[in-house]
Amino acid sequence: MSRFVSINLLVFTLVFISLSCNSSSKKSVINMSDITPHSERNISYSNKEKIDTIDFGFNSAVANELGFNLSGLAFIERPMFPDRFSAKRTKKLALRQEIDSTLFCQWSFKDSTQTKNAFYNWIDCFGEKNKSIHFGQKVNFQKDNFIILVNDTSLTYISSEKKIQLDDWLLFFEKSQKIKNWKTLIYQGTRAKATWYSVIEGKKEPLKPTK
């Protein structure tokens, strides 16, 4: 009888552990649709009049000078994949514009090794469907338009349902952060495949896929 009880207890323990692992695994999957700006639930924007009085770490004056027409900004607290890689500083914002919003995220790392680690792990497990994407591969990453920019110590992600003006954003970084060079730039328009570039002194050069 004692042996029978022990076996049942062992089976119960194994089943409990299995269910716990499955539950933990499901919680770790990030649903990108929960954090994209076109779903504006639970986003509390600061209006245009208050933008200059709050330190969002985003140069709204330069953005509006370039025609971005921001009407509000809001912090985004929900987790994203690059959050896992111990960035020194993280900035996640929803930029409200006339008819839509743009998600703007930037992670700053200690060195190029950490930056590369975050970037390559992210593209190896990208988005809701955990797509594994090779460097330079011309595929559709996600439904929305986006830009990813990588330099030695930062990883930047910009995403929106509406068209993203790539050259305007490059000029924004040049004016606001004095950045003219990007080791890797990925740009994808609506229903298109991503294109890959490096940027040297503000000029884009196509990148070839790795074999």
Residue frames as a rotation matrix with the C-alpha (Angstrom) as fourth column:
MET 1
0.568 0.823 0.000 0.00
0.823 -0.568 0.000 0.00
0.000 0.000 -1.000 0.00
SER 2
0.458 -0.498 -0.737 2.82
0.158 -0.770 0.618 2.37
-0.875 -0.399 -0.274 0.92
ARG 3
-0.620 -0.718 0.316 4.55
0.400 0.057 0.915 1.65
-0.675 0.694 0.252 -2.39
PHE 4
-0.121 0.678 0.725 1.33
0.985 -0.008 0.172 2.37
0.122 0.735 -0.667 -4.30
VAL 5
0.796 0.398 -0.457 0.96
0.509 -0.848 0.148 5.76
-0.328 -0.350 -0.877 -2.55
SER 6
0.012 -0.896 -0.445 4.60
0.129 -0.440 0.889 6.62
-0.992 -0.068 0.110 -3.32
ILE 7
-0.644 -0.206 0.737 4.12
0.713 0.189 0.675 5.88
-0.279 0.960 0.025 -7.04
ASN 8
0.350 0.860 0.371 0.96
0.917 -0.396 0.052 8.00
0.192 0.322 -0.927 -7.16
LEU 9
0.679 -0.159 -0.717 2.79
0.293 -0.837 0.463 10.83
-0.673 -0.524 -0.522 -5.39
LEU 10
-0.427 -0.903 0.031 5.65
0.299 -0.109 0.948 10.63
-0.853 0.414 0.317 -7.91
VAL 11
-0.397 0.369 0.840 3.24
0.914 0.075 0.399 10.73
0.085 0.927 -0.367 -10.86
PHE 12
0.685 0.711 -0.158 1.40
0.727 -0.680 0.092 13.70
-0.042 -0.178 -0.983 -9.35
THR 13
0.320 -0.662 -0.677 4.69
0.194 -0.654 0.731 15.55
-0.927 -0.365 -0.081 -8.80
LEU 14
-0.667 -0.607 0.432 5.85
0.502 0.063 0.862 14.98
-0.551 0.792 0.263 -12.41
VAL 15
-0.027 0.755 0.655 2.50
0.966 -0.150 0.212 16.13
0.258 0.639 -0.725 -13.81
PHE 16
0.762 0.308 -0.569 2.59
0.526 -0.807 0.269 19.25
-0.377 -0.505 -0.777 -11.61
ILE 17
-0.129 -0.907 -0.401 6.13
0.191 -0.419 0.888 20.13
-0.973 0.038 0.227 -12.77
SER 18
-0.637 -0.082 0.767 5.16
0.750 0.163 0.641 19.62
-0.177 0.983 -0.042 -16.42
LEU 19
0.385 0.871 0.304 2.12
0.893 -0.435 0.117 21.88
0.234 0.227 -0.945 -16.11
SER 20
0.615 -0.225 -0.756 4.17
0.338 -0.791 0.510 24.54
-0.713 -0.569 -0.410 -14.33
CYS 21
-0.502 -0.863 0.058 6.81
0.360 -0.147 0.921 24.54
-0.786 0.483 0.385 -17.09
ASN 22
-0.389 0.429 0.816 4.17
0.905 0.013 0.424 24.84
0.171 0.903 -0.393 -19.79
SER 23
0.690 0.690 -0.220 2.53
0.723 -0.673 0.158 27.72
-0.039 -0.268 -0.963 -17.95
SER 24
0.273 -0.689 -0.672 5.87
0.221 -0.635 0.741 29.50
-0.936 -0.350 -0.021 -17.50
SER 25
-0.647 -0.539 0.539 6.72
0.602 0.073 0.795 29.00
-0.468 0.839 0.277 -21.18
LYS 26
0.071 0.765 0.640 3.44
0.956 -0.236 0.177 30.51
0.286 0.599 -0.748 -22.29
LYS 27
0.785 0.233 -0.575 3.99
0.477 -0.819 0.320 33.55
-0.396 -0.525 -0.753 -20.07
SER 28
-0.083 -0.938 -0.337 7.42
0.308 -0.345 0.887 34.16
-0.948 -0.030 0.317 -21.56
VAL 29
-0.394 -0.001 0.919 6.08
0.919 0.027 0.394 34.57
-0.025 1.000 -0.010 -25.10
ILE 30
-0.589 0.117 -0.800 5.68
0.120 -0.966 -0.229 38.26
-0.800 -0.231 0.555 -25.93
ASN 31
0.159 0.713 0.683 2.65
0.941 0.099 -0.323 39.19
-0.298 0.694 -0.655 -28.02
MET 32
-0.796 -0.602 0.068 3.90
0.590 -0.745 0.313 42.11
-0.138 0.289 0.947 -30.10
SER 33
-0.286 0.756 0.589 0.34
0.472 -0.423 0.773 43.25
0.834 0.499 -0.236 -30.82
ASP 34
0.506 0.478 -0.718 -0.02
0.849 -0.128 0.513 44.12
0.153 -0.869 -0.471 -27.14
ILE 35
0.063 -0.573 -0.817 2.67
0.615 -0.622 0.484 46.78
-0.786 -0.533 0.313 -27.36
THR 36
-0.617 -0.281 0.735 2.30
0.776 -0.371 0.510 48.22
0.129 0.885 0.447 -30.85
PRO 37
-0.916 0.094 -0.391 1.05
0.104 -0.884 -0.456 51.80
-0.388 -0.458 0.799 -30.79
HIS 38
-0.713 0.699 -0.061 -1.99
-0.366 -0.295 0.883 51.41
0.599 0.652 0.466 -33.03
SER 39
0.174 0.724 -0.668 -3.62
0.591 0.466 0.659 49.59
0.788 -0.509 -0.347 -30.12
GLU 40
-0.426 -0.442 0.789 -3.81
-0.113 -0.840 -0.531 52.59
0.898 -0.315 0.308 -27.82
ARG 41
0.708 0.649 -0.280 -5.38
0.159 0.239 0.958 50.96
0.688 -0.722 0.066 -24.81
ASN 42
0.791 -0.313 -0.525 -3.82
0.576 0.096 0.812 52.02
-0.204 -0.945 0.256 -21.51
ILE 43
-0.329 -0.877 0.350 -1.58
0.912 -0.392 -0.125 54.63
0.247 0.278 0.928 -23.19
SER 44
0.646 0.496 -0.580 -1.76
0.667 -0.737 0.113 57.97
-0.371 -0.460 -0.807 -21.43
TYR 45
0.057 -0.624 0.779 -0.32
0.861 -0.364 -0.355 60.69
0.505 0.691 0.517 -23.67
SER 46
-0.168 -0.146 -0.975 1.09
0.545 -0.838 0.032 64.00
-0.821 -0.526 0.221 -22.54
ASN 47
0.736 0.556 0.387 -0.38
0.615 -0.309 -0.726 66.57
-0.284 0.772 -0.569 -24.88
LYS 48
0.334 -0.638 0.694 1.58
0.728 -0.293 -0.620 68.91
0.598 0.712 0.366 -27.10
GLU 49
0.610 -0.044 0.791 1.58
-0.292 -0.941 0.173 71.73
0.736 -0.337 -0.587 -24.56
LYS 50
0.835 -0.235 0.497 3.25
-0.470 0.162 0.868 69.50
-0.284 -0.958 0.025 -21.95
ILE 51
0.867 -0.496 -0.045 5.83
0.388 0.731 -0.561 67.75
0.311 0.469 0.826 -24.15
ASP 52
0.191 -0.863 0.467 8.55
0.013 -0.474 -0.881 70.31
0.981 0.175 -0.079 -23.44
THR 53
0.208 -0.076 0.975 8.07
-0.897 -0.412 0.160 70.09
0.390 -0.908 -0.154 -19.67
ILE 54
0.800 0.071 0.596 8.62
-0.361 0.850 0.383 66.32
-0.480 -0.521 0.706 -19.38
ASP 55
-0.184 -0.943 -0.279 11.97
-0.923 0.068 0.378 64.62
-0.337 0.327 -0.883 -19.98
PHE 56
0.844 0.497 0.202 11.01
-0.369 0.811 -0.454 61.83
-0.389 0.308 0.868 -22.38
GLY 57
-0.091 -0.951 0.297 14.60
-0.062 0.303 0.951 61.63
-0.994 0.068 -0.086 -23.66
PHE 58
-0.067 0.167 0.984 13.26
0.952 0.307 0.012 62.31
-0.299 0.937 -0.179 -27.14
ASN 59
-0.785 -0.318 -0.532 13.93
0.196 -0.942 0.274 65.49
-0.588 0.111 0.801 -29.10
SER 60
0.078 0.936 0.343 10.37
0.822 0.134 -0.554 66.42
-0.564 0.325 -0.759 -30.12
ALA 61
0.389 0.025 -0.921 11.52
-0.207 -0.972 -0.114 69.84
-0.898 0.235 -0.373 -31.35
VAL 62
-0.651 -0.678 -0.342 13.75
-0.541 0.097 0.835 68.28
-0.533 0.729 -0.430 -34.02
ALA 63
-0.679 0.461 0.571 11.05
0.568 0.823 0.010 65.72
-0.465 0.331 -0.821 -34.86
ASN 64
0.387 0.906 -0.174 8.47
0.605 -0.392 -0.693 68.45
-0.696 0.163 -0.700 -35.49
GLU 65
0.044 -0.487 -0.872 11.02
-0.507 -0.763 0.401 70.53
-0.861 0.425 -0.280 -37.39
LEU 66
-0.903 -0.427 -0.036 11.25
-0.278 0.519 0.808 67.56
-0.327 0.740 -0.588 -39.78
GLY 67
-0.444 0.810 -0.383 7.47
-0.800 -0.165 0.577 67.38
0.405 0.563 0.721 -40.16
PHE 68
-0.893 0.099 -0.439 6.64
0.218 0.949 -0.229 64.54
0.394 -0.300 -0.869 -37.74
ASN 69
-0.316 0.824 0.470 3.75
-0.513 -0.565 0.646 66.61
0.798 -0.037 0.602 -36.30
LEU 70
-0.687 0.014 -0.726 3.73
0.520 0.707 -0.479 65.09
0.507 -0.707 -0.493 -32.81
SER 71
0.019 0.753 0.657 0.63
-0.347 -0.612 0.711 65.82
0.938 -0.241 0.250 -30.75
GLY 72
0.695 0.195 0.692 1.57
-0.717 0.117 0.687 63.73
0.053 -0.974 0.221 -27.71
LEU 73
-0.292 -0.807 -0.514 4.11
-0.521 0.584 -0.622 61.35
0.802 0.086 -0.591 -26.17
ALA 74
0.707 0.484 0.516 3.71
-0.697 0.351 0.625 58.45
0.121 -0.802 0.585 -23.76
PHE 75
-0.463 -0.839 0.287 6.00
-0.877 0.480 -0.013 55.98
-0.127 -0.257 -0.958 -22.02
ILE 76
0.474 0.508 -0.719 5.54
-0.571 0.799 0.188 52.28
0.670 0.322 0.669 -22.84
GLU 77
0.027 -0.444 0.896 6.10
-0.977 0.179 0.118 49.90
-0.212 -0.878 -0.429 -19.93
ARG 78
0.856 0.421 0.299 5.27
-0.377 0.906 -0.195 46.54
-0.353 0.054 0.934 -21.51
PRO 79
0.105 -0.917 0.385 8.17
-0.166 0.365 0.916 44.11
-0.980 -0.160 -0.114 -22.10
MET 80
0.816 0.003 -0.578 9.96
-0.577 0.063 -0.814 43.58
0.034 0.998 0.053 -25.42
PHE 81
0.883 -0.431 -0.187 12.53
0.391 0.895 -0.217 41.00
0.260 0.118 0.958 -26.44
PRO 82
0.088 -0.949 0.303 15.64
0.264 -0.271 -0.926 43.27
0.960 0.161 0.227 -26.22
ASP 83
0.497 0.147 0.855 14.71
-0.700 -0.515 0.495 44.11
0.513 -0.845 -0.153 -22.60
ARG 84
0.995 -0.030 -0.099 16.21
0.075 0.869 0.489 40.73
0.071 -0.494 0.866 -21.68
PHE 85
0.470 -0.879 0.078 19.78
0.719 0.330 -0.611 41.83
0.512 0.344 0.787 -22.40
SER 86
0.362 -0.334 -0.870 20.60
0.842 -0.283 0.459 44.20
-0.399 -0.899 0.178 -19.52
ALA 87
0.191 -0.234 0.953 20.71
0.645 -0.702 -0.302 47.50
0.740 0.672 0.016 -21.37
LYS 88
-0.766 -0.505 -0.398 22.26
0.639 -0.531 -0.556 50.44
0.070 -0.680 0.730 -19.51
ARG 89
-0.660 0.602 -0.450 19.35
-0.339 -0.773 -0.536 52.63
-0.670 -0.201 0.714 -20.60
THR 90
-0.665 0.545 0.510 16.01
0.741 0.567 0.361 51.83
-0.093 0.618 -0.781 -22.19
LYS 91
-0.705 0.481 -0.520 13.61
-0.406 -0.876 -0.261 54.25
-0.581 0.027 0.813 -23.85
LYS 92
-0.759 0.544 0.358 10.21
0.651 0.615 0.445 53.03
0.022 0.571 -0.821 -25.03
LEU 93
-0.671 0.462 -0.580 7.74
-0.174 -0.858 -0.483 55.63
-0.721 -0.223 0.656 -26.27
ALA 94
-0.028 0.698 0.716 4.53
0.961 0.216 -0.173 55.96
-0.275 0.683 -0.677 -28.22
LEU 95
-0.875 -0.268 -0.404 4.70
0.132 -0.933 0.335 59.02
-0.467 0.240 0.851 -30.46
ARG 96
0.057 0.980 0.192 1.21
0.689 0.101 -0.718 60.25
-0.723 0.173 -0.669 -31.19
GLN 97
-0.947 -0.318 -0.045 0.71
0.167 -0.608 0.776 61.86
-0.275 0.728 0.629 -34.58
GLU 98
-0.682 0.702 -0.206 -2.28
-0.731 -0.652 0.199 63.08
0.005 0.286 0.958 -36.57
ILE 99
0.303 0.878 -0.370 -4.04
-0.879 0.408 0.248 59.79
0.369 0.250 0.895 -37.35
ASP 100
0.718 -0.147 -0.681 -1.84
0.186 0.982 -0.016 57.12
0.671 -0.115 0.732 -35.81
SER 101
0.772 -0.552 0.316 1.03
-0.532 -0.288 0.796 56.49
-0.348 -0.782 -0.516 -33.43
THR 102
0.445 -0.737 -0.509 4.61
-0.322 0.398 -0.859 55.35
0.836 0.546 -0.060 -33.88
LEU 103
0.973 -0.203 -0.111 6.43
0.197 0.475 0.857 53.05
-0.121 -0.856 0.502 -31.50
PHE 104
0.449 -0.873 0.191 9.94
-0.402 -0.388 -0.830 54.32
0.798 0.296 -0.525 -30.73
CYS 105
0.985 -0.165 0.056 12.27
0.034 0.498 0.867 52.12
-0.170 -0.852 0.496 -28.69
GLN 106
0.422 -0.906 -0.006 15.99
-0.394 -0.177 -0.902 52.49
0.816 0.383 -0.432 -28.03
TRP 107
0.966 -0.216 -0.145 18.29
0.242 0.544 0.803 50.30
-0.094 -0.811 0.578 -25.92
SER 108
0.500 -0.855 0.141 21.79
-0.662 -0.482 -0.574 51.50
0.558 0.194 -0.807 -25.01
PHE 109
0.927 -0.183 -0.327 24.38
0.291 0.902 0.318 48.88
0.237 -0.390 0.890 -24.07
LYS 110
0.679 -0.714 -0.167 27.78
-0.003 -0.231 0.973 48.82
-0.734 -0.661 -0.159 -22.39
ASP 111
-0.401 -0.874 -0.274 29.69
-0.448 -0.074 0.891 47.75
-0.799 0.480 -0.362 -25.50
SER 112
-0.239 0.259 -0.936 29.42
-0.966 0.032 0.256 46.34
0.097 0.965 0.242 -29.02
THR 113
-0.935 -0.135 -0.329 29.42
-0.118 0.991 -0.069 42.73
0.335 -0.025 -0.942 -27.77
GLN 114
-0.672 0.737 -0.063 26.24
0.277 0.172 -0.945 43.25
-0.686 -0.653 -0.320 -25.75
THR 115
-0.153 0.613 -0.775 24.63
-0.715 -0.610 -0.342 45.17
-0.682 0.502 0.532 -28.62
LYS 116
-0.520 -0.123 -0.845 25.38
-0.770 0.495 0.403 42.38
0.369 0.860 -0.352 -31.11
ASN 117
-0.988 0.132 -0.084 24.14
0.156 0.880 -0.448 39.76
0.015 -0.456 -0.890 -28.67
ALA 118
-0.389 0.895 -0.218 20.79
-0.024 -0.246 -0.969 41.53
-0.921 -0.372 0.118 -28.23
PHE 119
-0.093 0.340 -0.936 20.38
-0.903 -0.424 -0.065 42.15
-0.419 0.839 0.347 -31.97
TYR 120
-0.647 -0.231 -0.727 21.26
-0.626 0.706 0.332 38.66
0.436 0.670 -0.601 -33.23
ASN 121
-0.928 0.373 0.012 19.15
0.282 0.721 -0.633 36.94
-0.245 -0.584 -0.774 -30.58
TRP 122
-0.281 0.866 -0.413 16.22
-0.301 -0.488 -0.819 39.19
-0.911 -0.106 0.398 -31.45
ILE 123
-0.045 0.281 -0.959 16.26
-0.994 -0.104 0.016 38.48
-0.095 0.954 0.284 -35.19
ASP 124
-0.867 -0.267 -0.421 16.67
-0.312 0.949 0.040 34.77
0.388 0.166 -0.906 -34.40
CYS 125
-0.591 0.725 -0.355 13.36
0.806 0.515 -0.290 34.84
-0.027 -0.457 -0.889 -32.52
PHE 126
-0.999 0.034 -0.018 11.44
-0.036 -0.992 0.125 37.78
-0.014 0.125 0.992 -33.95
GLY 127
-0.563 0.826 0.020 7.85
-0.736 -0.512 0.443 38.80
0.377 0.235 0.896 -33.25
GLU 128
0.200 0.797 0.570 4.73
-0.938 0.324 -0.124 36.83
-0.283 -0.510 0.813 -32.38
LYS 129
0.931 0.244 -0.271 5.69
-0.340 0.850 -0.402 33.92
0.132 0.467 0.874 -34.62
ASN 130
0.508 -0.806 0.303 9.29
-0.243 0.203 0.949 33.73
-0.826 -0.556 -0.093 -33.35
LYS 131
0.992 -0.126 -0.021 10.69
0.004 0.195 -0.981 33.98
0.127 0.973 0.194 -36.87
SER 132
0.318 -0.948 0.022 14.33
0.392 0.153 0.907 33.00
-0.863 -0.280 0.420 -37.28
ILE 133
0.996 0.076 0.042 15.86
0.075 -0.517 -0.853 35.51
-0.044 0.853 -0.520 -39.69
HIS 134
0.259 -0.959 0.113 19.38
0.935 0.278 0.219 35.40
-0.241 0.049 0.969 -41.11
PHE 135
-0.056 -0.385 -0.921 21.48
0.180 -0.912 0.370 38.52
-0.982 -0.145 0.121 -41.41
GLY 136
-0.750 -0.269 -0.604 20.65
-0.432 -0.492 0.756 40.28
-0.500 0.828 0.253 -44.69
GLN 137
-0.767 0.488 0.416 17.70
0.603 0.770 0.208 38.01
-0.219 0.410 -0.885 -45.48
LYS 138
-0.871 0.485 -0.083 15.00
-0.478 -0.795 0.374 39.80
0.115 0.365 0.924 -47.50
VAL 139
-0.600 0.715 -0.359 11.85
0.676 0.693 0.250 38.59
0.428 -0.092 -0.899 -45.80
ASN 140
0.062 0.706 0.705 8.73
-0.223 -0.679 0.700 40.08
0.973 -0.201 0.115 -44.26
PHE 141
-0.875 -0.477 -0.084 9.43
0.005 0.165 -0.986 40.47
0.484 -0.864 -0.142 -40.53
GLN 142
-0.659 0.662 -0.358 6.01
0.479 0.001 -0.878 41.71
-0.580 -0.750 -0.317 -39.37
LYS 143
0.179 0.852 0.492 2.74
0.977 -0.094 -0.193 43.26
-0.118 0.515 -0.849 -40.52
ASP 144
0.870 0.227 -0.437 3.61
0.264 -0.964 0.025 46.88
-0.416 -0.137 -0.899 -39.68
ASN 145
0.632 -0.688 0.356 6.24
0.097 -0.386 -0.917 49.12
0.769 0.614 -0.178 -41.24
PHE 146
0.917 -0.331 -0.222 9.45
0.222 -0.038 0.974 49.31
-0.331 -0.943 0.038 -39.23
ILE 147
0.463 -0.885 0.052 13.07
-0.373 -0.248 -0.894 50.36
0.804 0.395 -0.445 -39.00
ILE 148
0.888 -0.389 -0.245 15.80
0.397 0.378 0.837 48.71
-0.233 -0.840 0.490 -36.92
LEU 149
0.625 -0.732 0.271 19.07
-0.319 -0.557 -0.767 50.61
0.712 0.393 -0.582 -36.51
VAL 150
0.876 -0.401 -0.267 22.21
0.465 0.560 0.686 49.20
-0.126 -0.725 0.677 -34.91
ASN 151
0.496 -0.839 0.225 25.50
-0.453 -0.471 -0.757 50.85
0.741 0.273 -0.613 -34.03
ASP 152
-0.451 -0.806 -0.382 28.24
-0.132 0.483 -0.865 49.93
0.883 -0.340 -0.324 -31.53
THR 153
-0.986 -0.048 -0.163 26.27
0.155 0.133 -0.979 50.63
0.068 -0.990 -0.124 -28.38
SER 154
-0.499 0.865 -0.062 22.62
-0.526 -0.359 -0.771 51.07
-0.689 -0.352 0.634 -29.30
LEU 155
-0.858 0.414 0.304 19.70
0.513 0.671 0.536 49.21
0.018 0.616 -0.788 -30.84
THR 156
-0.688 0.617 -0.381 16.73
-0.444 -0.774 -0.452 51.26
-0.574 -0.142 0.807 -32.07
TYR 157
-0.739 0.552 0.386 13.31
0.668 0.674 0.316 50.04
-0.086 0.491 -0.867 -33.23
ILE 158
-0.685 0.566 -0.459 10.66
-0.500 -0.823 -0.269 52.22
-0.530 0.045 0.847 -34.88
SER 159
-0.859 0.435 0.270 7.32
0.510 0.770 0.383 50.69
-0.041 0.467 -0.883 -35.91
SER 160
-0.551 0.723 -0.416 4.03
-0.443 -0.676 -0.589 52.03
-0.707 -0.140 0.693 -37.27
GLU 161
0.091 0.691 0.718 0.98
0.567 0.557 -0.607 51.03
-0.819 0.462 -0.341 -39.28
LYS 162
0.931 0.262 -0.255 1.49
-0.018 -0.665 -0.746 54.07
-0.365 0.699 -0.615 -41.47
LYS 163
0.675 -0.699 0.235 4.40
0.475 0.168 -0.864 54.66
0.564 0.695 0.446 -43.85
ILE 164
0.631 -0.583 -0.511 7.74
0.414 -0.304 0.858 55.43
-0.656 -0.753 0.049 -42.19
GLN 165
0.939 -0.338 0.056 9.91
-0.157 -0.570 -0.806 58.05
0.305 0.749 -0.589 -43.88
LEU 166
0.656 -0.712 -0.249 13.32
0.754 0.620 0.217 56.43
0.000 -0.330 0.944 -43.59
ASP 167
-0.168 -0.793 0.586 15.39
0.706 -0.512 -0.490 59.42
0.689 0.331 0.645 -44.75
ASP 168
0.340 0.352 0.872 13.56
-0.316 -0.830 0.459 61.72
0.886 -0.432 -0.171 -42.33
TRP 169
0.999 0.033 -0.037 14.44
0.021 0.404 0.914 59.40
0.045 -0.914 0.403 -39.44
LEU 170
0.297 -0.955 0.014 18.09
0.936 0.288 -0.200 59.25
0.187 0.072 0.980 -40.49
LEU 171
-0.202 -0.308 0.930 18.13
0.238 -0.936 -0.258 63.04
0.950 0.169 0.263 -40.50
PHE 172
0.759 0.526 0.383 16.44
-0.272 -0.278 0.921 63.06
0.591 -0.803 -0.068 -37.08
PHE 173
0.823 -0.489 -0.290 19.26
0.550 0.560 0.619 60.98
-0.140 -0.669 0.730 -35.58
GLU 174
-0.077 -0.871 0.485 21.89
0.870 -0.296 -0.394 63.11
0.487 0.392 0.781 -37.29
LYS 175
-0.071 0.116 0.991 20.36
-0.064 -0.992 0.111 66.31
0.995 -0.056 0.077 -35.89
SER 176
0.686 0.516 0.512 19.29
-0.504 -0.171 0.847 65.11
0.525 -0.839 0.143 -32.43
GLN 177
0.908 -0.330 0.258 21.95
-0.003 0.610 0.792 62.52
-0.418 -0.721 0.553 -31.53
LYS 178
0.312 -0.821 -0.478 24.79
-0.881 -0.438 0.178 63.42
-0.356 0.365 -0.860 -33.91
ILE 179
-0.118 -0.290 0.950 24.67
0.017 0.956 0.294 59.91
-0.993 0.051 -0.107 -35.42
LYS 180
0.190 0.111 -0.976 25.54
-0.922 -0.321 -0.216 59.64
-0.337 0.941 0.041 -39.12
ASN 181
-0.508 -0.513 -0.692 26.79
-0.708 0.707 -0.005 56.04
0.491 0.487 -0.722 -39.15
TRP 182
0.392 0.609 0.690 24.87
-0.821 0.570 -0.036 52.79
-0.415 -0.552 0.723 -38.58
LYS 183
-0.695 -0.681 0.231 26.46
-0.533 0.703 0.471 49.38
-0.483 0.204 -0.851 -38.91
THR 184
-0.841 0.498 0.211 23.10
0.538 0.732 0.418 47.82
0.054 0.466 -0.883 -39.73
LEU 185
-0.600 0.760 -0.249 19.81
-0.630 -0.641 -0.438 49.33
-0.493 -0.106 0.864 -40.83
ILE 186
-0.827 0.458 0.325 16.75
0.551 0.774 0.312 47.21
-0.108 0.437 -0.893 -41.65
TYR 187
-0.665 0.641 -0.384 13.76
-0.576 -0.767 -0.283 48.87
-0.476 0.033 0.879 -43.32
GLN 188
-0.810 0.486 0.329 10.44
0.581 0.746 0.327 47.30
-0.086 0.456 -0.886 -44.24
GLY 189
-0.792 0.603 -0.096 7.47
-0.610 -0.772 0.178 49.02
0.033 0.199 0.979 -45.85
THR 190
-0.007 0.919 0.394 3.86
-0.762 0.251 -0.598 47.89
-0.648 -0.304 0.698 -46.03
ARG 191
0.806 0.404 0.433 3.42
-0.133 0.836 -0.532 44.32
-0.577 0.371 0.727 -47.34
ALA 192
0.657 -0.660 -0.365 7.05
-0.557 -0.100 -0.824 44.33
0.508 0.745 -0.433 -48.49
LYS 193
0.670 -0.562 -0.485 10.23
0.666 0.744 0.058 42.45
0.328 -0.362 0.872 -47.73
ALA 194
0.790 -0.406 -0.460 12.89
0.137 -0.614 0.777 44.00
-0.598 -0.677 -0.429 -45.56
THR 195
0.671 -0.689 0.272 15.89
0.244 -0.141 -0.960 45.72
0.700 0.711 0.074 -47.11
TRP 196
0.695 -0.528 -0.489 19.25
0.628 0.114 0.770 45.88
-0.350 -0.842 0.411 -45.32
TYR 197
0.668 -0.497 0.554 21.80
0.112 -0.669 -0.735 48.69
0.736 0.553 -0.391 -45.35
SER 198
-0.071 -0.616 -0.785 24.78
0.968 -0.232 0.094 50.13
-0.240 -0.753 0.613 -43.61
VAL 199
0.876 0.348 0.333 24.87
0.415 -0.897 -0.154 53.92
0.245 0.273 -0.930 -43.28
ILE 200
-0.089 -0.959 -0.270 28.12
0.966 -0.149 0.213 55.86
-0.244 -0.242 0.939 -43.66
GLU 201
-0.881 -0.243 -0.406 28.06
0.231 -0.970 0.079 59.64
-0.413 -0.024 0.910 -43.23
GLY 202
-0.273 0.901 -0.337 24.31
-0.432 -0.428 -0.794 59.59
-0.860 -0.071 0.506 -43.84
LYS 203
-0.124 0.180 -0.976 24.52
-0.986 0.091 0.142 57.59
0.114 0.979 0.167 -47.07
LYS 204
0.503 0.433 0.748 22.91
-0.549 0.828 -0.110 54.15
-0.667 -0.355 0.655 -47.32
GLU 205
-0.430 -0.622 -0.655 24.86
-0.891 0.408 0.197 51.18
0.145 0.668 -0.730 -48.72
PRO 206
0.605 0.731 -0.316 23.10
-0.667 0.682 0.299 47.84
0.434 0.030 0.900 -49.38
LEU 207
-0.236 -0.626 0.743 24.20
-0.871 0.475 0.124 44.94
-0.431 -0.618 -0.658 -47.18
LYS 208
-0.183 0.096 -0.978 24.60
-0.666 0.720 0.195 41.44
0.723 0.688 -0.068 -48.56
PRO 209
0.799 0.520 0.304 23.17
-0.578 0.522 0.627 38.42
0.167 -0.676 0.717 -46.74
THR 210
-0.268 -0.860 0.433 25.55
-0.915 0.368 0.165 36.11
-0.302 -0.352 -0.886 -44.90
LYS 211
-0.040 0.194 -0.980 25.84
-0.640 0.748 0.175 32.57
0.767 0.634 0.094 -46.17
